[in-house]
Amino acid sequence: MTDLSNLKLFATQPHPCSYLDDQEATTLFIDPNAAVDQALYTQLSQIGFRRSGPHLYRPHCAHCSACISCRIPVESFRPNRNQRRCWNRNTDLSLELVTEPDRDEHYRLYEHYINTRHGDGDMYPPSRAQYDAFLSRAWGVTRYLEVREGDQLLAVAVCDTLSDGLSAVYTFFDSTQPRRSLGVLGVLAQIEQARVLSLPYVYLGYWIKHCRKMDYKTQYRPLEMLVNRRWVRVT
C-alpha cells in the first residue's frame, strides 16, 4: 500500500462550477509525474478521487461540499422494475469487454453522442484530440464495454479496472434508440461485469443533490456515499 502522504497535490485557481450555477469550484490534482498503478489508483478512488484522461482529481472547494463520491455494492444491488425492464428489453444485444477497440468506430459514436445529447455542455463541439485526451487508456487498467446489435455499435461504457471494482469513466451511445435506455443499460452491464470478475464495487463518480444530471445515480440501490471520509450505505 502506497503512503499517500508522500504524494504531491496541486490545486487549481477557483473557476466556474460545471454543475451548480453561481458557484466557484477548486480542483485538487495528483502530481501528473506520480507513478500511478492499479493499487494506487484504487486507494485514491476509495478516498474520492476520479480520473479524467491521465489526471486523477477530486473537488476541493472552499465553501461547498456538494460533490459526494458514490459507488454500488455489487452483491447487494437489486435492480428496480424499470432497470429489470431495460435489461430484459435488450437481451438481443451483445456485450463484450475489450482492451483494444476500434478507436475510429468509437469516436464516430462519441461524436454523434456529444452532438445530439450535449450540445450545450463543456465537451461541445467534440474533436478527436479531445476524445483521445479524455478517454485515453491509463496505466493499463482501462476497458471498453461494447454494446452491439449485430455488427452495429450502439454504446460504449468506458471503465477502469481497480483492485476492488470497476470505475465508470464515461458512457456514450446511439441517441436515436431511446426505447432501449442505453445509458441505464451501460450501468447495469458494468454491474454485471463486476459481478463476473468478483469485484465488489462499481464506482459511479460524484453525486450532487441539486444537479439534475446526477439524479440517475440514486436509482441504483443500495448506494454507498463517501461522507466524512466514511462510506455510508443509502438504501
N, C-alpha and C positions, 0 to 999 in steps of 0.2 A: 504494500500500500504506500502510495506517494505521500510525503509530508507536504500538505497543501500550503503550509505556512511559508514554504520556500518559493512559491510561485509569484512572479511579478504580475501586478494588476495595473491596468490603465483605465482611467475614466474619461469619457467624452465631456465636452462642454455641454451645458443644458441646451436642448433643442426641442422643437415642437413634437409633442407626443403623436405617434401614429394612430393611437386608438381612442384617446379621450380628448375632446375639444377643449381648448383653453388651458391645457396642461403642458408643462415642460417635463422632458424626460432626460435622465442621465443614464448612460450605459457603461457597465463595467466589463472590460475585456481581459481575457487571459493573454499574457505575453505571446505574440504570434511566433516567437522563436522558441517557445517551450517545446520540449519533446513530448508530444501527446501520443498516447497509445490507448488501446481499448480500456485498460484498467483505470487510467487517469480520467478518461472521458466519462466512465461510469461513475467514479467518485464525484466528479463535478456535476453530473446530471442529478445525483442524489441530493445535492445541495442547491439545485435550482438553476444550473447553467443550461444553455441551449447552444446549438450550432447553427451558424449561417455561413455557408461556404466553408472556408478554412478557419473561421473565427468562432471561439467559444465566448459567450457573453451572458450577462443577466442584468435586469434593471437595477439601478442604484439611485433612485430618485430621492431627493432631499425631503420632499413634502408629500409623497404619495407612496402607498404600498399596495396599489390595486392589482398589480400583476402577481398572480399566485400560480406556482407550478402545480401541475396535476398529472396523475398517472392512473391507469386502470389496472387493478389487481386481477390478473388473467383468470385464475382458478375460481374467483368469487363472482366474476362478471356473469350477469344474466341479461340477455337481450330483452328489450321491451317488445310490445306487439308490433310496432312499426318496424323495428330492426329485424324481427323474425320474418316479417313480410318481405322486407328488402332482400334478405338473404335467399329466401325461397323463390323470389321473383327472378333471381339472377343465376339460378342453377345451370342455365345453359352456357354460362361464360366459363372460361378457363382462367386460372390463377397460377402464376409462376413467379418465383423469386429468382431474379437473375443478378449477376455481378457485372457482366459486360454487355450492356444493352446497345441497341442501335440508336446512337445519340441523335442522329438526324431525324429518325422517326419520332423519338421522344420530343425533340424540340418542336416539331410541327404541331404536335398535340398541345404542348405547353403554350406555344404562340397563340393557337386557337383559344385556349382556355383563358389566358390573360386578356385577349382582345374582346372576348364575349362576356366574361364574368367580372373583370376587374379593370374596366376602362377608366375608372375614377381613382385607382389606387396608386401606391408608390411604385409598383412594378410595371406600370404602363408608361410608354409603349414597350413591349418586350423586345429584347435583342439577343442574339446568340451569345455575345460576350456576357451579358447579364445572367443568362441561363447557366452558362458554364461556371461562372463565379459563384452563383447561389447554390447550385445543386451538384457541385463537384464532388468527386469521390474523396473522402477524407480518411486518412490513417488506416485504410484497408478494411473499414467496417461498414461501408455504405452498400445497401442492397436496393434493388428496384423491383417492387411487386407489380407485375404487369397483369392487367385485366384485358382479356381479348374475347371477341366474338368471332370465332374462326380465326382468320388472319388479321382482322381489323383490331388495332389497338384502341381501346376505349378509355382506359385510365391507367395512371401510374402513381403508386404510393411510394415515395422515396423514404427510406427508413435506415437508421443506423443500428447495427447490432452491438448492444452493450453486454457486459457480463451478466446483468440482471434483467435484461429486457430489450425491447425494440424502442427506439426513439423515433417518433413520427416526425419527419422533417417537413415534408410538403406533399400534397396530393393534387394532381391536376387531371382533368378528364374531359370527355366529349360532352359539351353542354347541350347538344341537340337531342339528347336522350334523357329528359328529366324524369321520366317514369321509372327509370332504373335506380335513381337516387345513388349515383356512383360515388359521391362523397361519403355517404354513410357506408356503402359497401367497402370503400377503401379502409375505413377504420375497422370494420368488422373483420376484414381479411387480415389486417395486421394483428388483431387479437388472436385469430385462429392460427396464424403463422407462429406467433409467440408460444401458443399452446403446443404446437407441433415440435418446436425447438426446446420445450421445457423451460421457457423463460418466464419469470413471474410477473413482469410488468410491461405495459405499453405506455411510454411517456408521451403525453399529448402537448407539452409546452405550457403556455400561460393561459390562465382563465382570468377574465376581468369582468366583474359583476355588471357594470353598466355599459358594456360593449356588446352590441347585438351579434357581432361577428363571432363572438366566443360562446354564445349561448349553447351551441350544439354540444359542447364538451360535457355539460352536465346531464346530457341524455344517456350517458354511459355510466351505469351504476352497478355496484358501488364504485365510487371515485375516491381517490386519495389526494389530498391537497397539502402542500407544504406550508404549514402555519407555525411561525415562531420556531423555525428550524426542526419541526417535527412533522412527520407525515400523519395526517389525521383522516380517518375514513369518513366519507359522507355517503349515507345510504338513501 
